[in-house]
Amino acid sequence: MTYVRSQLDSQPDNVRNEVDPAFVNDQYTLLFPLHVYWDSWAEVQDMGVQKLPLGKGSAQKVVLKYPSEGGYTPGDTWDLYIGPDKRVQEFAYHRGGAGQPKLITAKWEDYKRAGPLLLSTNRPGKANHIIPSRVFYSDVAVKLVGSDTWVNAQ
C-alpha cells in the first residue's frame, strides 16, 4: 500500500479508516522526534535537564502531550530525553496521560542514516516497568522527493 499521509483527506475510506490507523504506531515510533515539530496541535514543553528514567545520568527532557480529544491516541504524553549530541537517549510513554509510563525505552540505539534522516533502529526497554521489550527496525530505506531510487539506512 502506498499513500501520501499529508493528503489523507483525499484518500479512499479504507486508507483513512484502516491503513493509516494500523501504520500510525510504526511511523510514530520510527519518526517520533519529527512529530515534536510536525504535530502543531500537541503541546511541547522543555522541562530542562532531568534524571534519566532508567539509565544513569541526565538529559534534556522534552514533553509532547496530545489533546485529550481527537486523533488516534487522545491524551497520550511522550517524554523525550535528549543527549548532548541532540539524539534521543531514552523516552517514556504515558498512555492517555496516565501517571506512570506504560512503556519506557531505556535507550535509542544503533542510529543509522537514511538519506537526510538519522534513525534509531534498536530500542530495548521495559513495558509497565517490568516486562522486557524491544522495538527494532530492519531494512530501513527512504526515497527522496523527485527520486526513483531508495537509499538504504547505513
ABEGO torsion letter per residue (X at the ends): XBBBAAAAAABBAAAAAAAAAAAAAAAAAAAAAAAAAABAABBBBBAEBBBBAABBEBBBBBBBBBBABEEABBGBBBBBBBBAAGBBABBBBBBGGBABBABBBABBBGBBBBEABBBBABBBBBBGGABBBBBBBBGBBBBBBGBABBBBBX
